[in-house]
Amino acid sequence: MKALVAQTRVEILLTVRRGESLLLILGIPLLLLGFFSSVDVLPKGDFHEAVDYLTPGVLALAVMSTGMVQLAIGTSFERQYGVLKRLGATPLGRPRLLAAKTVSIIAVEAVQIALLVAFALALGWDPSVRVGVVAAVVLGTIAFSGLGLLMAGTLRGEVTLAAANGLYLVLLLIGGMVVPLSELPSGLRFVAELLPSGALAQALVGTLTATHPTVPAKAWLVLGAWAVLAPLLAARTFRWE
Amino acid sequence: MGSRDRYGRIPLGVIEVNELGVLYGNLRAVNGVSFTVEAGEVLALLGPNGAGKTTTVETLEGYRQPTFGQVRVLDLDPVADHDELVGHVGVMLQSGGVYPGIRPLEVLELFASYYDDPDDPALLLDRVGLTHRRSSPWRRLSGGEQQRLSLALALIGKPDVTFLDEPTSGVDVAGRQLIRELIAELRQTGVTVLLTTHDLEEAERMADRIVIMDQGTVVASGTPAELMRSTEDEEVRFGAPPHLDTAGLGRALNAFVDEVSLGEYKVAMAPTPNNVAALTAWLAEHDLPLADLRAGRQRLEDVFLRLTAITGEHPIIKPEARE
């Protein structure tokens, strides 16, 4: 227990200490939410207010930035610098290392969600919360963490850095996070709905918005599939050194 | 501490390596290496780069499976008994192993949390002379400071056995002195130390015994004094037709001649030009061909020469002084 607490504390400490990671996990989602809620430049689709789809969107973005980008970059450099190898020669063990990473992700997400929700409410967001939102966040976190570890366990640190940030931008644009999926051309939309970002955004919209009270079954299916496949693939391909 | 195992037995060796072989694909990184390290002993694996030192140590640390042969640490299998062994072993990797953004005291406190009865992080930080660097992240420490912190991390769990891979490489003179003192303290408290180095002088200063490796095999082993003597046992080996008159040749050379295997001879004399000339003259006189001629313990000498070429230092152990 002592080791798990200490390891979790360090995981969180090192995340917070990296300025670029704070920008990614809090700065960008808050900025996008504030800017596009007040400046009317984005297509709204069939939503009354931009904040109604932007809030679920940036919440999905927050989950993606912590689960995928942060975890991928942090872990791949730990692998490259021999940290994971060195930890292998201590009594910490892989289960406790993974548990510490999981707890630290949950803690960071809790802070992200609290701040984003508070900011959205201040911007006039009027949510209608259904329990499915918890399932959506959990499945999204598992799916993106799996993708993050898949990159971290196979690619070099610099490559992971570039790939994770690049993927972040692509999924941000076509993930229904700042632009509703209904605004995308049909071919692109078809692809977007098969990606974990699009599925998570749909699930969050459907569990948080009064005017869109349903989540398409396909979105749950896609999100569930990513949540199973990505961690499995990561576990099979992960190289510790 | 360390002299008895948890059943109260005195183990033969805290570290036992028996005919170890490790293959990377077709490359034999380690090929038939055997040695034992007793409790409380400091043993140096000495050899040039690519000798197989790190591969041997990483097999003992449980990072690699032997392709053949066995290794035991504290009478346990480093891979199969990893969970049981890991609390008794301190490891210093050749490089890295620490979060780039973490500070020295933070990482010592983190590692201390992994062990049941750890050393005091602040005291240990002081012992490796890094108290003044406590708020600098790892990536800002100099190479020598990183090595000292790595050593502290190897010791934080109060290990019975420590594996130190190149502990003094990249460390300045004062840092080397400090690391040597720490290793001497470990020996005094009964901790078994296996370290690797390509620096002959460091091995001679720190170790009770030295195992010299080259190209995956053990070339020589013994205490520094024994190794020095062994290089003075000068000899000339040559190949010629079998069943020579070794007694007659011995009289001509005033040295003992032995046919070590069919057509392979060993002469107990220094390989001086005069001696070699006398040998070839005797062969010419008897109209005998000379297949090949090798001077001294050529392989050991060759390793020594390459080691001194790497470090640029004059070793205390010298290959034989030639006339």
Chai-1 contact restraints between the chains, C-beta under 6 A:
chainA,res_idxA,chainB,res_idxB,connection_type,confidence,min_distance_angstrom,max_distance_angstrom,comment,restraint_id
A,K2,B,S113,contact,1.0,0.0,6.0,A-B,restraint_1
A,A3,B,S113,contact,1.0,0.0,6.0,A-B,restraint_2
A,A3,B,Y114,contact,1.0,0.0,6.0,A-B,restraint_3
A,A6,B,L110,contact,1.0,0.0,6.0,A-B,restraint_4
A,A6,B,S113,contact,1.0,0.0,6.0,A-B,restraint_5
A,V10,B,L110,contact,1.0,0.0,6.0,A-B,restraint_6
A,L14,B,Y99,contact,1.0,0.0,6.0,A-B,restraint_7
A,L14,B,G101,contact,1.0,0.0,6.0,A-B,restraint_8
A,R17,B,G101,contact,1.0,0.0,6.0,A-B,restraint_9
A,Y81,B,G96,contact,1.0,0.0,6.0,A-B,restraint_10
A,Y81,B,P100,contact,1.0,0.0,6.0,A-B,restraint_11
A,G82,B,L93,contact,1.0,0.0,6.0,A-B,restraint_12
A,G82,B,G96,contact,1.0,0.0,6.0,A-B,restraint_13
A,G82,B,G97,contact,1.0,0.0,6.0,A-B,restraint_14
A,V83,B,Y99,contact,1.0,0.0,6.0,A-B,restraint_15
A,R86,B,L93,contact,1.0,0.0,6.0,A-B,restraint_16
A,R86,B,G97,contact,1.0,0.0,6.0,A-B,restraint_17
A,A89,B,E61,contact,1.0,0.0,6.0,A-B,restraint_18
A,A89,B,V91,contact,1.0,0.0,6.0,A-B,restraint_19
A,T90,B,Y114,contact,1.0,0.0,6.0,A-B,restraint_20
A,P91,B,V86,contact,1.0,0.0,6.0,A-B,restraint_21
A,P91,B,G87,contact,1.0,0.0,6.0,A-B,restraint_22
A,P91,B,Y114,contact,1.0,0.0,6.0,A-B,restraint_23
A,L92,B,Y114,contact,1.0,0.0,6.0,A-B,restraint_24
